[in-house]
């Protein structure tokens, strides 16, 4: 799951060169704005064949939270 997520993340944020940790968030990645947030959530939905409702989308504030939400959906 983590490798799939990382591949999606790096497609949305190609300039990101660091390690993708749970703490990566819009607060420490300036490219992670509202539009790229939606792009990321859409790409994750397609890659994992899952859907997020509005509250889930706006509730994701870092990679750790996104991982938790993915795990809930694919189990």
PDB file of N, CA, C, O and CB in Angstrom:
ATOM      1  N   UNK A   1       0.824  -1.190   0.000  1.00  0.00           N
ATOM      2  CA  UNK A   1       0.000   0.000   0.000  1.00  0.00           C
ATOM      3  C   UNK A   1       0.875   1.263   0.000  1.00  0.00           C
ATOM      4  O   UNK A   1       0.571   2.230  -0.698  1.00  0.00           O
ATOM      5  CB  UNK A   1      -0.941  -0.007   1.213  1.00  0.00           C
ATOM      6  N   UNK A   2       1.945   1.248   0.774  1.00  0.00           N
ATOM      7  CA  UNK A   2       2.770   2.450   0.891  1.00  0.00           C
ATOM      8  C   UNK A   2       3.486   2.787  -0.420  1.00  0.00           C
ATOM      9  O   UNK A   2       3.632   3.960  -0.763  1.00  0.00           O
ATOM     10  CB  UNK A   2       3.794   2.272   2.006  1.00  0.00           C
ATOM     11  N   UNK A   3       3.928   1.772  -1.143  1.00  0.00           N
ATOM     12  CA  UNK A   3       4.602   2.033  -2.424  1.00  0.00           C
ATOM     13  C   UNK A   3       3.625   2.605  -3.445  1.00  0.00           C
ATOM     14  O   UNK A   3       3.971   3.507  -4.208  1.00  0.00           O
ATOM     15  CB  UNK A   3       5.241   0.741  -2.972  1.00  0.00           C
ATOM     16  N   UNK A   4       2.412   2.080  -3.455  1.00  0.00           N
ATOM     17  CA  UNK A   4       1.392   2.621  -4.365  1.00  0.00           C
ATOM     18  C   UNK A   4       1.090   4.070  -4.029  1.00  0.00           C
ATOM     19  O   UNK A   4       0.987   4.914  -4.919  1.00  0.00           O
ATOM     20  CB  UNK A   4       0.101   1.784  -4.297  1.00  0.00           C
ATOM     21  N   UNK A   5       0.949   4.355  -2.742  1.00  0.00           N
ATOM     22  CA  UNK A   5       0.670   5.720  -2.312  1.00  0.00           C
ATOM     23  C   UNK A   5       1.827   6.643  -2.689  1.00  0.00           C
ATOM     24  O   UNK A   5       1.610   7.756  -3.166  1.00  0.00           O
ATOM     25  CB  UNK A   5       0.419   5.768  -0.793  1.00  0.00           C
ATOM     26  N   UNK A   6       3.035   6.180  -2.476  1.00  0.00           N
ATOM     27  CA  UNK A   6       4.185   7.025  -2.802  1.00  0.00           C
ATOM     28  C   UNK A   6       4.261   7.315  -4.295  1.00  0.00           C
ATOM     29  O   UNK A   6       4.600   8.430  -4.690  1.00  0.00           O
ATOM     30  CB  UNK A   6       5.476   6.363  -2.337  1.00  0.00           C
ATOM     31  N   UNK A   7       3.953   6.331  -5.125  1.00  0.00           N
ATOM     32  CA  UNK A   7       3.991   6.570  -6.575  1.00  0.00           C
ATOM     33  C   UNK A   7       2.946   7.603  -6.981  1.00  0.00           C
ATOM     34  O   UNK A   7       3.218   8.459  -7.822  1.00  0.00           O
ATOM     35  CB  UNK A   7       3.760   5.256  -7.348  1.00  0.00           C
ATOM     36  N   UNK A   8       1.760   7.531  -6.394  1.00  0.00           N
ATOM     37  CA  UNK A   8       0.712   8.517  -6.676  1.00  0.00           C
ATOM     38  C   UNK A   8       1.165   9.900  -6.192  1.00  0.00           C
ATOM     39  O   UNK A   8       1.041  10.889  -6.914  1.00  0.00           O
ATOM     40  CB  UNK A   8      -0.633   8.108  -5.995  1.00  0.00           C
ATOM     41  N   UNK A   9       1.681   9.955  -4.983  1.00  0.00           N
ATOM     42  CA  UNK A   9       2.104  11.219  -4.392  1.00  0.00           C
ATOM     43  C   UNK A   9       3.173  11.897  -5.257  1.00  0.00           C
ATOM     44  O   UNK A   9       3.111  13.103  -5.494  1.00  0.00           O
ATOM     45  CB  UNK A   9       2.637  10.990  -2.969  1.00  0.00           C
ATOM     46  N   UNK A  10       4.133  11.129  -5.718  1.00  0.00           N
ATOM     47  CA  UNK A  10       5.229  11.705  -6.502  1.00  0.00           C
ATOM     48  C   UNK A  10       4.775  12.146  -7.896  1.00  0.00           C
ATOM     49  O   UNK A  10       5.414  13.004  -8.504  1.00  0.00           O
ATOM     50  CB  UNK A  10       6.363  10.695  -6.629  1.00  0.00           C
ATOM     51  N   UNK A  11       3.698  11.581  -8.402  1.00  0.00           N
ATOM     52  CA  UNK A  11       3.140  12.069  -9.673  1.00  0.00           C
ATOM     53  C   UNK A  11       2.471  13.426  -9.482  1.00  0.00           C
ATOM     54  O   UNK A  11       2.546  14.286 -10.360  1.00  0.00           O
ATOM     55  CB  UNK A  11       2.124  11.054 -10.245  1.00  0.00           C
ATOM     56  N   UNK A  12       1.826  13.617  -8.352  1.00  0.00           N
ATOM     57  CA  UNK A  12       1.148  14.886  -8.066  1.00  0.00           C
ATOM     58  C   UNK A  12       2.164  15.950  -7.643  1.00  0.00           C
ATOM     59  O   UNK A  12       2.008  17.131  -7.955  1.00  0.00           O
ATOM     60  CB  UNK A  12       0.080  14.694  -6.961  1.00  0.00           C
ATOM     61  N   UNK A  13       3.195  15.518  -6.934  1.00  0.00           N
ATOM     62  CA  UNK A  13       4.216  16.439  -6.427  1.00  0.00           C
ATOM     63  C   UNK A  13       5.603  16.026  -6.948  1.00  0.00           C
ATOM     64  O   UNK A  13       6.425  15.532  -6.177  1.00  0.00           O
ATOM     65  CB  UNK A  13       4.204  16.466  -4.866  1.00  0.00           C
ATOM     66  N   UNK A  14       5.866  16.221  -8.239  1.00  0.00           N
ATOM     67  CA  UNK A  14       7.142  15.757  -8.817  1.00  0.00           C
ATOM     68  C   UNK A  14       8.379  16.476  -8.261  1.00  0.00           C
ATOM     69  O   UNK A  14       9.486  15.944  -8.348  1.00  0.00           O
ATOM     70  CB  UNK A  14       7.106  15.936 -10.316  1.00  0.00           C
ATOM     71  N   UNK A  15       8.211  17.652  -7.701  1.00  0.00           N
ATOM     72  CA  UNK A  15       9.357  18.380  -7.146  1.00  0.00           C
ATOM     73  C   UNK A  15       9.756  17.876  -5.762  1.00  0.00           C
ATOM     74  O   UNK A  15      10.833  18.210  -5.268  1.00  0.00           O
ATOM     75  CB  UNK A  15       9.043  19.862  -7.074  1.00  0.00           C
ATOM     76  N   UNK A  16       8.900  17.078  -5.135  1.00  0.00           N
ATOM     77  CA  UNK A  16       9.181  16.560  -3.793  1.00  0.00           C
ATOM     78  C   UNK A  16      10.286  15.520  -3.880  1.00  0.00           C
ATOM     79  O   UNK A  16      10.128  14.497  -4.546  1.00  0.00           O
ATOM     80  CB  UNK A  16       7.905  15.950  -3.147  1.00  0.00           C
ATOM     81  N   UNK A  17      11.395  15.774  -3.216  1.00  0.00           N
ATOM     82  CA  UNK A  17      12.547  14.868  -3.274  1.00  0.00           C
ATOM     83  C   UNK A  17      12.831  14.178  -1.949  1.00  0.00           C
ATOM     84  O   UNK A  17      13.690  13.299  -1.890  1.00  0.00           O
ATOM     85  CB  UNK A  17      13.771  15.626  -3.710  1.00  0.00           C
ATOM     86  N   UNK A  18      12.147  14.547  -0.910  1.00  0.00           N
ATOM     87  CA  UNK A  18      12.406  13.985   0.415  1.00  0.00           C
ATOM     88  C   UNK A  18      11.774  12.620   0.609  1.00  0.00           C
ATOM     89  O   UNK A  18      11.192  12.044  -0.309  1.00  0.00           O
ATOM     90  CB  UNK A  18      11.906  14.921   1.475  1.00  0.00           C
ATOM     91  N   UNK A  19      11.903  12.123   1.822  1.00  0.00           N
ATOM     92  CA  UNK A  19      11.284  10.861   2.198  1.00  0.00           C
ATOM     93  C   UNK A  19       9.817  11.116   2.527  1.00  0.00           C
ATOM     94  O   UNK A  19       9.490  12.070   3.233  1.00  0.00           O
ATOM     95  CB  UNK A  19      12.024  10.210   3.403  1.00  0.00           C
ATOM     96  N   UNK A  20       8.952  10.278   2.025  1.00  0.00           N
ATOM     97  CA  UNK A  20       7.517  10.439   2.273  1.00  0.00           C
ATOM     98  C   UNK A  20       7.168   9.824   3.620  1.00  0.00           C
ATOM     99  O   UNK A  20       6.955   8.616   3.735  1.00  0.00           O
ATOM    100  CB  UNK A  20       6.676   9.787   1.138  1.00  0.00           C
ATOM    101  N   UNK A  21       7.112  10.675   4.632  1.00  0.00           N
ATOM    102  CA  UNK A  21       6.781  10.217   5.988  1.00  0.00           C
ATOM    103  C   UNK A  21       5.349  10.608   6.320  1.00  0.00           C
ATOM    104  O   UNK A  21       4.713  11.362   5.584  1.00  0.00           O
ATOM    105  CB  UNK A  21       7.764  10.813   7.037  1.00  0.00           C
ATOM    106  N   UNK A  22       4.855  10.094   7.423  1.00  0.00           N
ATOM    107  CA  UNK A  22       3.497  10.405   7.862  1.00  0.00           C
ATOM    108  C   UNK A  22       3.310  11.892   8.162  1.00  0.00           C
ATOM    109  O   UNK A  22       2.182  12.387   8.152  1.00  0.00           O
ATOM    110  CB  UNK A  22       3.153   9.589   9.093  1.00  0.00           C
ATOM    111  N   UNK A  23       4.380  12.592   8.423  1.00  0.00           N
ATOM    112  CA  UNK A  23       4.292  14.001   8.809  1.00  0.00           C
ATOM    113  C   UNK A  23       4.290  14.960   7.621  1.00  0.00           C
ATOM    114  O   UNK A  23       4.108  16.161   7.816  1.00  0.00           O
ATOM    115  CB  UNK A  23       5.434  14.344   9.719  1.00  0.00           C
ATOM    116  N   UNK A  24       4.486  14.473   6.409  1.00  0.00           N
ATOM    117  CA  UNK A  24       4.431  15.347   5.236  1.00  0.00           C
ATOM    118  C   UNK A  24       3.008  15.881   5.120  1.00  0.00           C
ATOM    119  O   UNK A  24       2.040  15.122   5.137  1.00  0.00           O
ATOM    120  CB  UNK A  24       4.863  14.586   3.926  1.00  0.00           C
ATOM    121  N   UNK A  25       2.901  17.211   5.001  1.00  0.00           N
ATOM    122  CA  UNK A  25       1.586  17.852   5.020  1.00  0.00           C
ATOM    123  C   UNK A  25       1.643  19.164   4.246  1.00  0.00           C
ATOM    124  O   UNK A  25       2.718  19.598   3.831  1.00  0.00           O
ATOM    125  CB  UNK A  25       1.111  18.099   6.476  1.00  0.00           C
ATOM    126  N   UNK A  26       0.484  19.795   4.053  1.00  0.00           N
ATOM    127  CA  UNK A  26       0.476  21.108   3.408  1.00  0.00           C
ATOM    128  C   UNK A  26       1.291  22.150   4.184  1.00  0.00           C
ATOM    129  O   UNK A  26       1.740  23.139   3.606  1.00  0.00           O
ATOM    130  CB  UNK A  26      -0.955  21.594   3.250  1.00  0.00           C
ATOM    131  N   UNK A  27       1.478  21.934   5.467  1.00  0.00           N
ATOM    132  CA  UNK A  27       2.238  22.880   6.282  1.00  0.00           C
ATOM    133  C   UNK A  27       3.724  22.876   5.946  1.00  0.00           C
ATOM    134  O   UNK A  27       4.400  23.893   6.098  1.00  0.00           O
ATOM    135  CB  UNK A  27       2.049  22.566   7.749  1.00  0.00           C
ATOM    136  N   UNK A  28       4.238  21.724   5.486  1.00  0.00           N
ATOM    137  CA  UNK A  28       5.664  21.654   5.188  1.00  0.00           C
ATOM    138  C   UNK A  28       5.973  21.354   3.716  1.00  0.00           C
ATOM    139  O   UNK A  28       7.116  21.066   3.361  1.00  0.00           O
ATOM    140  CB  UNK A  28       6.299  20.607   6.051  1.00  0.00           C
ATOM    141  N   UNK A  29       4.955  21.425   2.874  1.00  0.00           N
ATOM    142  CA  UNK A  29       5.151  21.242   1.435  1.00  0.00           C
ATOM    143  C   UNK A  29       4.325  22.304   0.712  1.00  0.00           C
ATOM    144  O   UNK A  29       3.110  22.168   0.569  1.00  0.00           O
ATOM    145  CB  UNK A  29       4.741  19.789   0.976  1.00  0.00           C
ATOM    146  N   UNK A  30       4.993  23.357   0.260  1.00  0.00           N
ATOM    147  CA  UNK A  30       4.252  24.508  -0.267  1.00  0.00           C
ATOM    148  C   UNK A  30       3.430  24.173  -1.504  1.00  0.00           C
ATOM    149  O   UNK A  30       2.422  24.832  -1.759  1.00  0.00           O
ATOM    150  CB  UNK A  30       5.209  25.625  -0.593  1.00  0.00           C
ATOM    151  N   UNK A  31       3.833  23.162  -2.285  1.00  0.00           N
ATOM    152  CA  UNK A  31       3.061  22.790  -3.471  1.00  0.00           C
ATOM    153  C   UNK A  31       1.721  22.130  -3.122  1.00  0.00           C
ATOM    154  O   UNK A  31       0.834  22.026  -3.969  1.00  0.00           O
ATOM    155  CB  UNK A  31       3.879  21.853  -4.340  1.00  0.00           C
ATOM    156  N   UNK A  32       1.585  21.690  -1.876  1.00  0.00           N
ATOM    157  CA  UNK A  32       0.358  21.006  -1.448  1.00  0.00           C
ATOM    158  C   UNK A  32      -0.679  22.068  -1.102  1.00  0.00           C
ATOM    159  O   UNK A  32      -0.923  22.363   0.068  1.00  0.00           O
ATOM    160  CB  UNK A  32       0.624  20.054  -0.219  1.00  0.00           C
ATOM    161  N   UNK A  33      -1.282  22.634  -2.143  1.00  0.00           N
ATOM    162  CA  UNK A  33      -2.343  23.619  -1.967  1.00  0.00           C
ATOM    163  C   UNK A  33      -3.692  22.927  -2.151  1.00  0.00           C
ATOM    164  O   UNK A  33      -3.755  21.706  -2.294  1.00  0.00           O
ATOM    165  CB  UNK A  33      -2.182  24.805  -2.971  1.00  0.00           C
ATOM    166  N   UNK A  34      -4.755  23.702  -2.146  1.00  0.00           N
ATOM    167  CA  UNK A  34      -6.093  23.103  -2.213  1.00  0.00           C
ATOM    168  C   UNK A  34      -6.327  22.346  -3.519  1.00  0.00           C
ATOM    169  O   UNK A  34      -6.960  21.290  -3.511  1.00  0.00           O
ATOM    170  CB  UNK A  34      -7.154  24.180  -2.054  1.00  0.00           C
ATOM    171  N   UNK A  35      -5.835  22.861  -4.622  1.00  0.00           N
ATOM    172  CA  UNK A  35      -6.016  22.170  -5.896  1.00  0.00           C
ATOM    173  C   UNK A  35      -5.229  20.864  -5.933  1.00  0.00           C
ATOM    174  O   UNK A  35      -5.752  19.834  -6.358  1.00  0.00           O
ATOM    175  CB  UNK A  35      -5.589  23.073  -7.056  1.00  0.00           C
ATOM    176  N   UNK A  36      -3.985  20.903  -5.493  1.00  0.00           N
ATOM    177  CA  UNK A  36      -3.203  19.665  -5.480  1.00  0.00           C
ATOM    178  C   UNK A  36      -3.723  18.683  -4.438  1.00  0.00           C
ATOM    179  O   UNK A  36      -3.537  17.474  -4.583  1.00  0.00           O
ATOM    180  CB  UNK A  36      -1.732  19.972  -5.213  1.00  0.00           C
ATOM    181  N   UNK A  37      -4.363  19.175  -3.406  1.00  0.00           N
ATOM    182  CA  UNK A  37      -4.988  18.280  -2.436  1.00  0.00           C
ATOM    183  C   UNK A  37      -6.098  17.468  -3.132  1.00  0.00           C
ATOM    184  O   UNK A  37      -6.189  16.251  -2.970  1.00  0.00           O
ATOM    185  CB  UNK A  37      -5.566  19.090  -1.226  1.00  0.00           C
ATOM    186  N   UNK A  38      -6.918  18.158  -3.892  1.00  0.00           N
ATOM    187  CA  UNK A  38      -7.977  17.458  -4.631  1.00  0.00           C
ATOM    188  C   UNK A  38      -7.391  16.517  -5.677  1.00  0.00           C
ATOM    189  O   UNK A  38      -7.889  15.407  -5.867  1.00  0.00           O
ATOM    190  CB  UNK A  38      -8.917  18.467  -5.306  1.00  0.00           C
ATOM    191  N   UNK A  39      -6.336  16.956  -6.353  1.00  0.00           N
ATOM    192  CA  UNK A  39      -5.665  16.087  -7.327  1.00  0.00           C
ATOM    193  C   UNK A  39      -5.129  14.826  -6.658  1.00  0.00           C
ATOM    194  O   UNK A  39      -5.260  13.727  -7.197  1.00  0.00           O
ATOM    195  CB  UNK A  39      -4.519  16.840  -8.021  1.00  0.00           C
ATOM    196  N   UNK A  40      -4.527  14.988  -5.488  1.00  0.00           N
ATOM    197  CA  UNK A  40      -3.991  13.843  -4.750  1.00  0.00           C
ATOM    198  C   UNK A  40      -5.108  12.888  -4.343  1.00  0.00           C
ATOM    199  O   UNK A  40      -4.998  11.679  -4.545  1.00  0.00           O
ATOM    200  CB  UNK A  40      -3.222  14.318  -3.507  1.00  0.00           C
ATOM    201  N   UNK A  41      -6.170  13.421  -3.777  1.00  0.00           N
ATOM    202  CA  UNK A  41      -7.266  12.575  -3.317  1.00  0.00           C
ATOM    203  C   UNK A  41      -7.940  11.851  -4.486  1.00  0.00           C
ATOM    204  O   UNK A  41      -8.337  10.694  -4.354  1.00  0.00           O
ATOM    205  CB  UNK A  41      -8.295  13.414  -2.553  1.00  0.00           C
ATOM    206  N   UNK A  42      -8.068  12.524  -5.617  1.00  0.00           N
ATOM    207  CA  UNK A  42      -8.655  11.898  -6.805  1.00  0.00           C
ATOM    208  C   UNK A  42      -7.754  10.785  -7.310  1.00  0.00           C
ATOM    209  O   UNK A  42      -8.230   9.698  -7.637  1.00  0.00           O
ATOM    210  CB  UNK A  42      -8.889  12.941  -7.915  1.00  0.00           C
ATOM    211  N   UNK A  43      -6.458  11.050  -7.376  1.00  0.00           N
ATOM    212  CA  UNK A  43      -5.512  10.051  -7.859  1.00  0.00           C
ATOM    213  C   UNK A  43      -5.458   8.838  -6.930  1.00  0.00           C
ATOM    214  O   UNK A  43      -5.374   7.701  -7.393  1.00  0.00           O
ATOM    215  CB  UNK A  43      -4.122  10.668  -8.000  1.00  0.00           C
ATOM    216  N   UNK A  44      -5.505   9.081  -5.627  1.00  0.00           N
ATOM    217  CA  UNK A  44      -5.518   7.981  -4.656  1.00  0.00           C
ATOM    218  C   UNK A  44      -6.792   7.163  -4.825  1.00  0.00           C
ATOM    219  O   UNK A  44      -6.748   5.933  -4.796  1.00  0.00           O
ATOM    220  CB  UNK A  44      -5.408   8.521  -3.202  1.00  0.00           C
ATOM    221  N   UNK A  45      -7.913   7.829  -5.001  1.00  0.00           N
ATOM    222  CA  UNK A  45      -9.191   7.126  -5.204  1.00  0.00           C
ATOM    223  C   UNK A  45      -9.120   6.190  -6.407  1.00  0.00           C
ATOM    224  O   UNK A  45      -9.559   5.041  -6.342  1.00  0.00           O
ATOM    225  CB  UNK A  45     -10.337   8.138  -5.396  1.00  0.00           C
ATOM    226  N   UNK A  46      -8.569   6.692  -7.493  1.00  0.00           N
ATOM    227  CA  UNK A  46      -8.470   5.877  -8.713  1.00  0.00           C
ATOM    228  C   UNK A  46      -7.497   4.724  -8.533  1.00  0.00           C
ATOM    229  O   UNK A  46      -7.800   3.593  -8.910  1.00  0.00           O
ATOM    230  CB  UNK A  46      -8.034   6.741  -9.900  1.00  0.00           C
ATOM    231  N   UNK A  47      -6.331   4.998  -7.960  1.00  0.00           N
ATOM    232  CA  UNK A  47      -5.287   3.977  -7.810  1.00  0.00           C
ATOM    233  C   UNK A  47      -5.744   2.839  -6.901  1.00  0.00           C
ATOM    234  O   UNK A  47      -5.476   1.670  -7.181  1.00  0.00           O
ATOM    235  CB  UNK A  47      -4.006   4.605  -7.252  1.00  0.00           C
ATOM    236  N   UNK A  48      -6.431   3.181  -5.818  1.00  0.00           N
ATOM    237  CA  UNK A  48      -6.847   2.161  -4.848  1.00  0.00           C
ATOM    238  C   UNK A  48      -8.280   1.682  -5.070  1.00  0.00           C
ATOM    239  O   UNK A  48      -8.763   0.794  -4.367  1.00  0.00           O
ATOM    240  CB  UNK A  48      -6.712   2.706  -3.441  1.00  0.00           C
ATOM    241  N   UNK A  49      -8.960   2.286  -6.063  1.00  0.00           N
ATOM    242  CA  UNK A  49     -10.350   1.924  -6.373  1.00  0.00           C
ATOM    243  C   UNK A  49     -11.248   2.058  -5.143  1.00  0.00           C
ATOM    244  O   UNK A  49     -12.002   1.151  -4.791  1.00  0.00           O
ATOM    245  CB  UNK A  49     -10.418   0.489  -6.917  1.00  0.00           C
ATOM    246  N   UNK A  50     -11.137   3.231  -4.502  1.00  0.00           N
ATOM    247  CA  UNK A  50     -11.942   3.555  -3.328  1.00  0.00           C
ATOM    248  C   UNK A  50     -12.535   4.949  -3.518  1.00  0.00           C
ATOM    249  O   UNK A  50     -12.112   5.702  -4.394  1.00  0.00           O
ATOM    250  CB  UNK A  50     -11.090   3.479  -2.017  1.00  0.00           C
ATOM    251  N   UNK A  51     -13.509   5.276  -2.693  1.00  0.00           N
ATOM    252  CA  UNK A  51     -14.122   6.601  -2.746  1.00  0.00           C
ATOM    253  C   UNK A  51     -14.034   7.269  -1.377  1.00  0.00           C
ATOM    254  O   UNK A  51     -14.105   6.613  -0.338  1.00  0.00           O
ATOM    255  CB  UNK A  51     -15.596   6.507  -3.209  1.00  0.00           C
ATOM    256  N   UNK A  52     -13.880   8.575  -1.407  1.00  0.00           N
ATOM    257  CA  UNK A  52     -13.880   9.372  -0.189  1.00  0.00           C
ATOM    258  C   UNK A  52     -15.062  10.324  -0.241  1.00  0.00           C
ATOM    259  O   UNK A  52     -15.378  10.875  -1.295  1.00  0.00           O
ATOM    260  CB  UNK A  52     -12.542  10.149  -0.017  1.00  0.00           C
ATOM    261  N   UNK A  53     -15.716  10.518   0.904  1.00  0.00           N
ATOM    262  CA  UNK A  53     -16.757  11.547   0.937  1.00  0.00           C
ATOM    263  C   UNK A  53     -16.098  12.897   1.257  1.00  0.00           C
ATOM    264  O   UNK A  53     -14.903  12.965   1.548  1.00  0.00           O
ATOM    265  CB  UNK A  53     -17.871  11.196   1.997  1.00  0.00           C
ATOM    266  N   UNK A  54     -16.879  13.938   1.199  1.00  0.00           N
ATOM    267  CA  UNK A  54     -16.352  15.288   1.370  1.00  0.00           C
ATOM    268  C   UNK A  54     -15.617  15.460   2.700  1.00  0.00           C
ATOM    269  O   UNK A  54     -14.527  16.029   2.740  1.00  0.00           O
ATOM    270  CB  UNK A  54     -17.478  16.296   1.274  1.00  0.00           C
ATOM    271  N   UNK A  55     -16.213  14.970   3.781  1.00  0.00           N
ATOM    272  CA  UNK A  55     -15.587  15.111   5.101  1.00  0.00           C
ATOM    273  C   UNK A  55     -14.248  14.386   5.169  1.00  0.00           C
ATOM    274  O   UNK A  55     -13.306  14.867   5.798  1.00  0.00           O
ATOM    275  CB  UNK A  55     -16.519  14.576   6.188  1.00  0.00           C
ATOM    276  N   UNK A  56     -14.168  13.233   4.520  1.00  0.00           N
ATOM    277  CA  UNK A  56     -12.900  12.502   4.500  1.00  0.00           C
ATOM    278  C   UNK A  56     -11.836  13.274   3.726  1.00  0.00           C
ATOM    279  O   UNK A  56     -10.675  13.327   4.133  1.00  0.00           O
ATOM    280  CB  UNK A  56     -13.094  11.111   3.885  1.00  0.00           C
ATOM    281  N   UNK A  57     -12.240  13.866   2.617  1.00  0.00           N
ATOM    282  CA  UNK A  57     -11.288  14.625   1.797  1.00  0.00           C
ATOM    283  C   UNK A  57     -10.730  15.816   2.564  1.00  0.00           C
ATOM    284  O   UNK A  57      -9.519  16.034   2.581  1.00  0.00           O
ATOM    285  CB  UNK A  57     -11.958  15.106   0.503  1.00  0.00           C
ATOM    286  N   UNK A  58     -11.603  16.578   3.192  1.00  0.00           N
ATOM    287  CA  UNK A  58     -11.105  17.756   3.905  1.00  0.00           C
ATOM    288  C   UNK A  58     -10.437  17.400   5.227  1.00  0.00           C
ATOM    289  O   UNK A  58      -9.725  18.224   5.802  1.00  0.00           O
ATOM    290  CB  UNK A  58     -12.238  18.723   4.157  1.00  0.00           C
ATOM    291  N   UNK A  59     -10.658  16.185   5.713  1.00  0.00           N
ATOM    292  CA  UNK A  59     -10.057  15.753   6.971  1.00  0.00           C
ATOM    293  C   UNK A  59      -8.630  15.270   6.852  1.00  0.00           C
ATOM    294  O   UNK A  59      -7.949  15.096   7.862  1.00  0.00           O
ATOM    295  CB  UNK A  59     -10.871  14.681   7.559  1.00  0.00           C
ATOM    296  N   UNK A  60      -8.168  15.053   5.639  1.00  0.00           N
ATOM    297  CA  UNK A  60      -6.791  14.585   5.440  1.00  0.00           C
ATOM    298  C   UNK A  60      -5.859  15.790   5.549  1.00  0.00           C
ATOM    299  O   UNK A  60      -5.893  16.694   4.714  1.00  0.00           O
ATOM    300  CB  UNK A  60      -6.623  13.863   4.048  1.00  0.00           C
ATOM    301  N   UNK A  61      -5.034  15.788   6.583  1.00  0.00           N
ATOM    302  CA  UNK A  61      -4.130  16.925   6.770  1.00  0.00           C
ATOM    303  C   UNK A  61      -2.657  16.534   6.755  1.00  0.00           C
ATOM    304  O   UNK A  61      -1.786  17.379   6.962  1.00  0.00           O
ATOM    305  CB  UNK A  61      -4.446  17.614   8.065  1.00  0.00           C
ATOM    306  N   UNK A  62      -2.377  15.257   6.511  1.00  0.00           N
ATOM    307  CA  UNK A  62      -1.002  14.794   6.341  1.00  0.00           C
ATOM    308  C   UNK A  62      -1.018  13.373   5.775  1.00  0.00           C
ATOM    309  O   UNK A  62      -2.078  12.760   5.651  1.00  0.00           O
ATOM    310  CB  UNK A  62      -0.224  14.845   7.692  1.00  0.00           C
ATOM    311  N   UNK A  63       0.134  12.868   5.443  1.00  0.00           N
ATOM    312  CA  UNK A  63       0.225  11.543   4.831  1.00  0.00           C
ATOM    313  C   UNK A  63      -0.212  10.452   5.808  1.00  0.00           C
ATOM    314  O   UNK A  63      -0.839   9.474   5.401  1.00  0.00           O
ATOM    315  CB  UNK A  63       1.656  11.277   4.350  1.00  0.00           C
ATOM    316  N   UNK A  64       0.107  10.606   7.063  1.00  0.00           N
ATOM    317  CA  UNK A  64      -0.318   9.611   8.059  1.00  0.00           C
ATOM    318  C   UNK A  64      -1.829   9.459   8.098  1.00  0.00           C
ATOM    319  O   UNK A  64      -2.346   8.344   8.157  1.00  0.00           O
ATOM    320  CB  UNK A  64       0.193   9.996   9.443  1.00  0.00           C
ATOM    321  N   UNK A  65      -2.533  10.574   8.064  1.00  0.00           N
ATOM    322  CA  UNK A  65      -3.996  10.539   8.059  1.00  0.00           C
ATOM    323  C   UNK A  65      -4.523   9.911   6.775  1.00  0.00           C
ATOM    324  O   UNK A  65      -5.499   9.161   6.801  1.00  0.00           O
ATOM    325  CB  UNK A  65      -4.566  11.953   8.227  1.00  0.00           C
ATOM    326  N   UNK A  66      -3.887  10.214   5.664  1.00  0.00           N
ATOM    327  CA  UNK A  66      -4.306   9.622   4.389  1.00  0.00           C
ATOM    328  C   UNK A  66      -4.129   8.110   4.419  1.00  0.00           C
ATOM    329  O   UNK A  66      -5.000   7.377   3.950  1.00  0.00           O
ATOM    330  CB  UNK A  66      -3.505  10.227   3.217  1.00  0.00           C
ATOM    331  N   UNK A  67      -3.027   7.641   4.960  1.00  0.00           N
ATOM    332  CA  UNK A  67      -2.794   6.189   5.080  1.00  0.00           C
ATOM    333  C   UNK A  67      -3.883   5.519   5.909  1.00  0.00           C
ATOM    334  O   UNK A  67      -4.376   4.451   5.548  1.00  0.00           O
ATOM    335  CB  UNK A  67      -1.420   5.914   5.713  1.00  0.00           C
ATOM    336  N   UNK A  68      -4.259   6.150   7.025  1.00  0.00           N
ATOM    337  CA  UNK A  68      -5.315   5.591   7.875  1.00  0.00           C
ATOM    338  C   UNK A  68      -6.628   5.459   7.104  1.00  0.00           C
ATOM    339  O   UNK A  68      -7.312   4.440   7.195  1.00  0.00           O
ATOM    340  CB  UNK A  68      -5.520   6.469   9.120  1.00  0.00           C
ATOM    341  N   UNK A  69      -6.969   6.495   6.351  1.00  0.00           N
ATOM    342  CA  UNK A  69      -8.218   6.470   5.611  1.00  0.00           C
ATOM    343  C   UNK A  69      -8.194   5.419   4.504  1.00  0.00           C
ATOM    344  O   UNK A  69      -9.202   4.759   4.249  1.00  0.00           O
ATOM    345  CB  UNK A  69      -8.504   7.840   5.024  1.00  0.00           C
ATOM    346  N   UNK A  70      -7.051   5.264   3.851  1.00  0.00           N
ATOM    347  CA  UNK A  70      -6.931   4.232   2.810  1.00  0.00           C
ATOM    348  C   UNK A  70      -7.093   2.854   3.443  1.00  0.00           C
ATOM    349  O   UNK A  70      -7.843   2.021   2.933  1.00  0.00           O
ATOM    350  CB  UNK A  70      -5.560   4.337   2.070  1.00  0.00           C
ATOM    351  N   UNK A  71      -6.396   2.610   4.546  1.00  0.00           N
ATOM    352  CA  UNK A  71      -6.466   1.305   5.209  1.00  0.00           C
ATOM    353  C   UNK A  71      -7.891   0.936   5.607  1.00  0.00           C
ATOM    354  O   UNK A  71      -8.291  -0.222   5.484  1.00  0.00           O
ATOM    355  CB  UNK A  71      -5.576   1.299   6.439  1.00  0.00           C
ATOM    356  N   UNK A  72      -8.659   1.918   6.084  1.00  0.00           N
ATOM    357  CA  UNK A  72     -10.051   1.661   6.459  1.00  0.00           C
ATOM    358  C   UNK A  72     -10.874   1.224   5.257  1.00  0.00           C
ATOM    359  O   UNK A  72     -11.779   0.399   5.380  1.00  0.00           O
ATOM    360  CB  UNK A  72     -10.671   2.905   7.090  1.00  0.00           C
ATOM    361  N   UNK A  73     -10.556   1.780   4.101  1.00  0.00           N
ATOM    362  CA  UNK A  73     -11.338   1.507   2.897  1.00  0.00           C
ATOM    363  C   UNK A  73     -10.974   0.182   2.225  1.00  0.00           C
ATOM    364  O   UNK A  73     -11.836  -0.469   1.634  1.00  0.00           O
ATOM    365  CB  UNK A  73     -11.156   2.630   1.915  1.00  0.00           C
ATOM    366  N   UNK A  74      -9.707  -0.218   2.313  1.00  0.00           N
ATOM    367  CA  UNK A  74      -9.290  -1.408   1.564  1.00  0.00           C
ATOM    368  C   UNK A  74      -9.335  -2.692   2.385  1.00  0.00           C
ATOM    369  O   UNK A  74      -9.119  -3.777   1.845  1.00  0.00           O
ATOM    370  CB  UNK A  74      -7.900  -1.210   1.038  1.00  0.00           C
ATOM    371  N   UNK A  75      -9.610  -2.584   3.669  1.00  0.00           N
ATOM    372  CA  UNK A  75      -9.679  -3.787   4.518  1.00  0.00           C
ATOM    373  C   UNK A  75     -11.024  -4.465   4.393  1.00  0.00           C
ATOM    374  O   UNK A  75     -11.260  -5.489   5.034  1.00  0.00           O
ATOM    375  CB  UNK A  75      -9.414  -3.434   5.982  1.00  0.00           C
TER     376      UNK A  75
END
